[in-house]
Amino acid sequence: MSITITKKRFLFWKAFVCLICGVIGWVILKVFFPDHYFALYPCIPVFFFLFGVYYITTFDQFRQYAPKKLLSVYLGMKFVKMVLSMMLLFVYILVIKVHKSDFVIMFFLFYLMSILFETIFFCKYEQNLKKKMIEERKNENK
């Protein structure tokens, strides 16, 4: 199984964004709000990166075998991410019970960052796809 350029780019940028946001969040918590730092903070960026791996793998498979269903996949993956995120938050709140509000706030900020990154990435992907289709049509008409 080969890895596509789209998948490589997504994983590179997803790792970069998760790492940068994770470090910035860690510094803010450790320097400005040390009382609010919680031990499971590093799990938040890891969760979103691992979901990103699942996301791009699913997207890439559909892109190759059912390209007309990409919008459904995109929306479906947003729903899956929301449900998994809620489940993780409920488990943390009900089981761990330490720094609940701090965890929820940081998780929500990472959730927003993740949604923003994925939306920008896939909008650019669709724009590039449209450009390629227009160029192919122009070349066919010549």
C-alpha positions in Angstrom: 0.0 0.0 0.0 1.6 3.2 -1.1 1.1 6.6 0.5 -0.2 9.4 -1.7 1.1 12.9 -1.9 -2.2 14.2 -0.4 -1.8 11.8 2.6 1.8 12.8 3.1 1.0 16.5 3.1 -2.0 16.1 5.4 0.0 14.0 7.9 3.0 16.4 7.8 0.8 19.5 8.4 -1.4 17.8 10.9 1.7 16.7 12.9 3.1 20.2 12.6 -0.1 21.9 13.7 -0.6 19.5 16.6 3.0 19.8 17.8 3.0 23.6 17.6 -0.4 24.0 19.3 0.5 21.4 21.9 3.8 23.2 22.8 2.1 26.6 22.9 -0.7 25.2 25.1 1.8 23.5 27.3 3.9 26.7 27.7 0.7 28.7 28.5 -0.4 26.2 31.1 3.0 25.7 32.7 4.1 29.4 32.7 0.9 31.4 33.2 -1.5 28.8 34.8 0.6 26.2 36.6 -2.3 25.3 38.9 -4.4 24.3 35.9 -1.9 22.0 34.3 -3.1 18.4 34.2 -1.0 15.2 33.6 -3.1 14.0 30.7 -2.6 17.2 28.7 -0.2 15.5 26.2 -3.0 13.0 25.3 -5.1 15.8 23.7 -2.8 16.6 20.7 -2.1 12.8 20.4 -5.8 12.1 20.1 -6.3 14.7 17.4 -3.2 13.5 15.5 -4.3 9.9 15.6 -7.8 10.8 14.5 -6.2 12.7 11.7 -4.4 9.6 10.6 -7.7 7.7 10.6 -9.4 10.6 8.8 -6.9 10.9 5.9 -6.7 7.1 5.5 -10.5 6.9 5.1 -10.6 10.0 2.9 -7.8 8.6 0.7 -9.5 5.3 0.2 -12.8 6.9 -0.8 -10.9 9.3 -3.0 -9.5 6.4 -4.9 -12.5 4.1 -5.1 -15.6 6.4 -4.7 -14.5 10.0 -5.6 -18.1 11.2 -6.0 -18.8 10.5 -2.3 -16.0 12.8 -0.8 -18.4 15.3 0.5 -20.3 12.6 2.4 -17.1 11.2 3.7 -16.0 14.7 4.8 -19.2 15.3 6.7 -19.3 11.8 8.1 -15.8 12.1 9.5 -16.8 15.4 11.2 -19.7 13.6 12.8 -17.5 10.7 13.9 -14.9 13.1 15.4 -17.7 14.9 17.3 -19.1 11.7 18.7 -15.6 10.3 19.7 -14.7 13.7 21.2 -17.9 13.7 23.3 -17.3 10.1 24.4 -13.7 11.0 25.5 -14.9 14.1 27.4 -17.6 12.1 29.2 -15.1 9.4 30.2 -12.6 11.9 31.4 -15.3 13.8 33.4 -16.8 10.7 34.9 -13.7 8.6 35.5 -10.7 10.9 36.0 -12.5 13.8 37.8 -9.3 15.9 38.0 -9.1 19.4 36.4 -12.4 18.7 34.6 -13.0 22.2 33.3 -9.3 22.7 32.4 -9.4 19.5 30.3 -12.7 20.5 28.6 -11.4 24.0 27.7 -8.1 22.7 26.3 -9.9 19.9 24.4 -12.4 22.3 22.9 -9.5 24.6 21.8 -7.8 21.7 20.1 -11.1 20.6 18.6 -11.5 24.0 17.0 -7.9 24.0 15.8 -8.4 20.6 14.3 -11.7 21.5 12.5 -10.1 24.7 11.2 -7.0 22.9 9.9 -9.0 20.2 8.2 -11.4 22.6 6.6 -8.6 24.7 5.2 -6.7 21.7 4.0 -9.7 20.1 2.2 -10.8 23.4 0.7 -7.4 23.8 -0.8 -7.5 20.2 -2.0 -10.9 20.8 -3.7 -9.6 24.0 -5.3 -6.6 22.2 -6.7 -8.8 19.4 -8.0 -11.1 21.9 -9.8 -8.0 23.6 -11.4 -6.8 20.2 -12.6 -10.3 19.4 -14.0 -10.4 22.7 -15.9 -7.0 22.2 -17.3 -7.9 18.7 -18.5 -11.0 20.1 -20.2 -9.0 22.8 -21.9 -6.5 20.2 -23.1 -9.3 17.9 -24.4 -10.9 20.8 -26.4 -7.6 21.6 -28.2 
